[in-house]
Amino acid sequence: MFEALQERLAAVFRRLSGRGVLRPEDVDAAVREVRLALLEADVHVQVVRDFIARVREAAVGREVWKSLTPAQQVVQVVYEELVRLLGGEHRELVPAPRPPTVLLLCGLHGTGKTTQAAKLALYLRRRGRRPLLVAADLQRPAAVRQLQVVGERAGVPVFAADLTDPAEVARSAVDHARSAGYDFVVVDTAGRVHVDDDLLQELRRVREAAGAHYVLLVVDAMTGQEAVRVAQRFHEALTLDGVILTKLDGDARGGAALSVVAAVGRPVMFVGTGEKLEALEPFHPDRMASRILGMGDVLTLVERAREVVDAERAAELERKLRRAEFTLEDFREQLRQVRRMGPLDSLLELIPGLAALRGRRPEAEAQERELKRMEAILDSMTPQERRDPSILNASRKRRIARGSGTTVQDVNRLLKQFEEAKRMMRELERMGRRGKRLPWPPV
């Protein structure tokens, strides 16, 4: 979503890189370019005006550190102001003193409230909570059934009562959650094509009936400045506690993410980064600012890795590496862990220095295809062949190539890469870095 903004800002900083001293006219020129970049990214004009004023004041009035180049100095100032613009710090969901903690999701049609409700419930369940989903959208046909389907996929129960008043559904659900020992309740509510008084009145009744601790607005990040107007209307009527931005993996210009916080004074708490139920991340302003500036996001990358890496398997792999017992079976498991972390293209923006490759060069797509090809080849092998590659004669390789839709040359190349990976691991072992494995198989 932020590719265009990243490119424009990178161009600004490159022009400053040859300067020996940061002069006021350099700052003015950079600030003008940053302003244009933000406006082109569909950031609200008033938000841009305030942001630029703070950047200019901070950059001109700051002592230039000897350890930084003028370009780095401006990057530092822009980064700090972006963090402030995006909310300053990460906001956690704080459980209520007396459970259950009630989360009320609201928003317009098409923003993905029902899916986000299931994502949020799954996020809570994976962190040791006992969430309950509540089907309080009685307007849209099949809305209750949709929540039941995604709730089942998330492994979270859904409360659906045979009632006609969504406020009564919410009240009954909270009573049920309290008696059944659920500690979080996620209420899915009705939406409209446009914000109207009937919708807001219904939401106020549901909020009061449920005793909501958090009112979270679900906003489609691809709606641009319209998201600001929608957020303001909901905030005036309901007093929002936070925002969930969906479709952050889309191809819009990203202005909503930079504008909503400033417009309503409420933090973005979660962002949807894909279609899968696992594609919901807590929002960290500092990490998002780092991504926007093309500086990567190592912490999010590490967190994704922790979610997909099984601790027992990692310990077993460490033991195998120490004993030089690493097999193609382990190689395949490493490959699958990387694939579970998401598309390679989305991982590139999290790695410092590689964000510029994302979506801009065919190498990323080629790497993605190569990973899929490698996995297909490994899946076409028998367990015995993966455990002992030495038995792979010409006949077996032809069978594997046919089964994976590849060529014998592709099979041979994978085996060569596997041997190279083993050699590198032995080198690391000899250098005293015991148990440290490669982040993914070399391709």
Secondary structure, DSSP 8 states (H G I E B T S, - for coil): --HHHHHHHHHHHHHHTT-SS--HHHHHHHHHHHHHHHHHTT--HHHHHHHHHHHHHHHHTS---TTS-HHHHHHHHHHHHHHHHTTSS-------SSS-EEEEEE--TTS-HHHHHHHHHHHHHTTT--EEEEEE--SSTTHHHHHHHHHHHHT--EE--S-S-HHHHHHHHHHHHHHHT-SEEEEEE---SS--HHHHHHHHHHHHHHT-SEEEEEEEGGGTTHHHHHHHHHHHHH---EEEEE-TTSSS--HHHHHHHHHHS--EEEEE-SSSTT-EEE--HHHHHHHHTT---HHHHHHHHHHHS-HHHHHHHHHHHHTT---HHHHHHHHHHHHHT--HHHHHTTSTTTGGGTTTSHHHHHHHHHHHHHHHHHHHS-HHHHH-GGG--HHHHHHHHHHHT--HHHHHHHHHHHHHHHHHHHHHHHTT-TT---SS---
